[in-house]
Amino acid sequence: MNSEITVKNNIFDEVKKEKKPIHLVLIATKPDIIKLAPLIIELKKENEFVLTVHSGQHFDWNLSGGLEEEFGLSPDINLNVRGMLFEQQAQIIERLGKVLFKMKKLNKRIIPYILGDTTTAVAGGIASFANLLGTVHVEAGLRTMTPPKKRFFELLSNFDAEEFYFKLREASGWKKGSYEPYPEQFDTRAAAPSAGLHFSPTPLNKKHLLDEGYDAERIVTVGNPVSDAIDLVEKKGKESNVFEMFPLLEEGEWIRFCIHRRENVSSLHRFSSLIEAIEKLVNRGEKILLVSLGATEKALNDFGLKKKIEKMSKSNKNFIYSPVWPYYRDAIAVMKKCSAVATDSGSIQEETNILGVPGIVLRFNSDRPEAVFAGSNTLAPPINAEIVEKIVREVVENKKLNKQMRKTQKLYGKNVCKKIVKNAKEVSAKEGLFELFEQQRLGLTKLDFWKKGETQW
């Protein structure tokens, strides 16, 4: 094995002895761990043989270690990738590729699972495909959609924020094709061809995949496993200690902000507009919680805004500035008490819908547009601070609108991982996750005259 790869003692001896298929679940980022933890737990509950492979992409306690402890995960293999985006991709392809190749040489049936729109999804897909293995793509079909251009220019004059909310709910005129968020939109589209089985969260995701030519029989709409993750932390009943760290949060009615998408944090205009909007809201007396990630911190420092934020935090009781918390239960406990959540995240758009908390998407578009169409979320594009502030205030202060957003349809299902495991086992039992060559696709290999056997590459 590659010297950079960390492997649990005797894990390949266990693989060699195992007669069942190897369910290899690839995790990397914080959302990966949250969403795939319930899948790993469900596979083990079904008495399947599971290997958890961590890319090492998110390696610190707040982003990875705390969640592993919370969900009882202990990765069997760590690829320990580091470096720039292109270096991480190359390392995952090479290192995971070697792991898969070694398992294939042991004549094992391998079922790799990748999630959503991460670097690990696309690189894991390539490593699998290069080993003639189809992946199970969980959270497949995420495609960004953008409203008509005129919607943004209407905001430059004296617009009505409630009217803007209702106009966005009209799906007609929204278009695909944006490369925001970067690199996630590339990742999810580039991961899709590696999949032998696509598990789409919603019917809209399935439609995207059908439009792109993927086989309808290999696309199953199951919901999003984040709903299972929320159920898990709530059923565990372990109390969050976040309110001990920040007693004021327990009062509720906070507006939670997080800003970390590359297109926001790499643009001085976009990022400073969002920070200025936060400042305006704080000065008006709104209670603001800013959860800062690594990308947020880099932007604050690079654009010279760090001191402003620190000063605001020290001089305003209604402004809390915090690093991301290590436990998922803390994030969920706080969100449930919020009057609204303003975010450029992908997964949080799902969480707001599930929890019944109004979501404000700090972007020009959404990769979860179904939640905007349903009405649980809306957009606040970072054109300028005044537009963002006005939309946030409308969502919070317009009680009728706030209530309506809370009561919209829940889109992301229940018992999602049970459905994933059931379907994955059924498909892999009767046929390969994908059939690469035409004799397989046509079913000729199943006829009596077809000579059995093949060589390995």
Helices and strands as residue ranges (DSSP letters): E 6-7, H 11-17, E 22-27, H 30-45, E 49-54, I 61-65, H 66-71, E 77-78, H 85-105, E 110-115, H 119-130, E 135-138, E 145-146, H 149-154, H 161-168, E 175-176, H 184-191, G 192-194, E 195-200, H 203-211, G 216-218, E 219-221, H 226-236, H 242-245, G 247-251, E 255-258, H 262-265, H 268-283, E 288-292, H 294-302, H 306-315, E 319-323, H 328-335, E 340-343, H 347-355, E 359-361, H 369-374, E 377-379, H 385-397, H 399-406, H 416-430, H 438-441, G 444-446
